[in-house]
Amino acid sequence: MDMPTRTISWIKAARKAFDEFLLEAQERITDALVIAARGEKAGIAKPMRGFGSGVFEIALPYQGEAYRTVYAVQMGEEVWVIHAFQKKSTQGIKTPQREIDVIRERITRLKERLT
């Protein structure tokens, strides 16, 4: 029995940032989000530490750039895209603290909105 595909919802600022990604990067990340909406996990997605279960980061290296999209699967009925950003640093894979702060803030606000 197939699970129904969930709706993919976006925090407005995350959508705005995502729309600035290269089209090919948008397409590959969208494919990964659709896989998440079907209840599975794409190969380029991994659990994001420090936010509890259900928060994942899609990490896409593409043409020398690093595109990141963070989504949550345990917020209501939908898959919520929390944050999208282009990682500028080529040093290491660690997510910059300012991005972590944005993600934490948006998750808090989203939880408040959904309860």
TAQUI-V944066 format. One record per pair of residues at least 24 apart in sequence whose C-alpha atoms are under 10 Angstrom apart, sorted by sequence separation. I is the first residue (numbers start at 1). J is the second residue. D is the distance in whole Angstrom. If there is no record, write none. Layout:
# TAQUI-V944066
[[I;J;D] [I;J;D]]
This chain:
# TAQUI-V944066
[[45;69;9] [46;70;10] [47;71;10] [48;72;10] [55;79;10] [57;81;10] [65;89;9] [66;90;8] [82;106;6] [83;107;10] [8;33;7] [33;58;9] [45;70;9] [47;72;10] [54;79;10] [55;80;9] [56;81;10] [57;82;10] [61;86;10] [65;90;8] [81;106;10] [82;107;7] [7;33;10] [8;34;8] [32;58;8] [45;71;10] [55;81;10] [56;82;10] [57;83;9] [58;84;9] [60;86;10] [61;87;10] [64;90;9] [81;107;10] [7;34;9] [55;82;9] [57;84;9] [59;86;10] [66;93;9] [68;95;9] [80;107;9] [6;34;9] [8;36;9] [30;58;10] [59;87;10] [82;110;9] [5;34;8] [6;35;10] [7;36;10] [8;37;7] [29;58;7] [5;35;9] [6;36;8] [7;37;7] [28;58;10] [29;59;9] [80;110;9] [5;36;9] [6;37;5] [7;38;9] [29;60;7] [5;37;5] [6;38;6] [28;60;8] [71;103;9] [75;107;9] [4;37;8] [5;38;5] [6;39;8] [70;103;8] [3;37;9] [4;38;7] [5;39;7] [26;60;10] [28;62;10] [39;73;9] [59;93;9] [76;110;10] [3;38;7] [4;39;9] [25;60;7] [36;71;9] [72;107;8] [75;110;8] [76;111;9] [2;38;9] [3;39;7] [25;61;9] [33;69;9] [36;72;9] [37;73;8] [71;107;10] [75;111;7] [2;39;10] [3;40;10] [25;62;7] [32;69;10] [33;70;10] [36;73;8] [74;111;10] [24;62;9] [25;63;9] [29;67;9] [33;71;8] [57;95;10] [76;114;7] [29;68;9] [30;69;10] [75;114;7] [76;115;9] [22;62;9] [25;65;10] [29;69;8] [39;79;9] [75;115;9] [22;63;10] [25;66;10] [26;67;9] [37;78;8] [38;79;10] [25;67;7] [37;79;6] [22;65;10] [25;68;10] [26;69;10] [36;79;7] [37;80;10] [22;67;9] [34;79;9] [21;67;8] [33;79;8] [21;68;10] [33;80;9] [48;95;10] [33;81;9] [55;103;10] [18;67;9] [51;100;10] [18;68;9] [50;100;9] [18;69;8] [17;69;10] [51;103;9] [55;107;9] [51;104;8] [15;69;10] [50;104;9] [14;69;8] [14;70;9] [51;107;9] [14;71;10] [11;71;10] [10;71;9] [9;71;9] [8;71;9] [9;72;10] [18;81;10] [21;84;9] [8;72;10] [20;84;10] [21;85;8] [8;73;10] [18;83;8] [19;84;9] [20;85;9] [21;86;8] [14;80;10] [15;81;8] [17;83;8] [18;84;6] [20;86;9] [6;73;9] [14;81;7] [15;82;9] [16;83;10] [17;84;6] [18;85;7] [9;77;10] [10;78;10] [13;81;10] [14;82;6] [15;83;8] [16;84;9] [17;85;6] [18;86;9] [8;77;9] [9;78;6] [10;79;8] [11;80;7] [12;81;9] [13;82;9] [14;83;5] [15;84;7] [16;85;10] [17;86;9] [7;77;8] [8;78;6] [9;79;6] [10;80;6] [11;81;6] [12;82;9] [13;83;7] [14;84;5] [6;77;7] [7;78;5] [8;79;5] [9;80;5] [10;81;5] [11;82;6] [12;83;9] [13;84;8] [14;85;8] [6;78;5] [7;79;6] [8;80;6] [9;81;6] [10;82;7] [11;83;7] [5;78;9] [6;79;7] [7;80;8] [8;81;7] [9;82;9] [10;83;9] [11;84;10] [5;79;10] [6;80;10] [14;103;10] [14;106;10] [13;106;10] [11;106;8] [11;107;10] [11;110;8]]
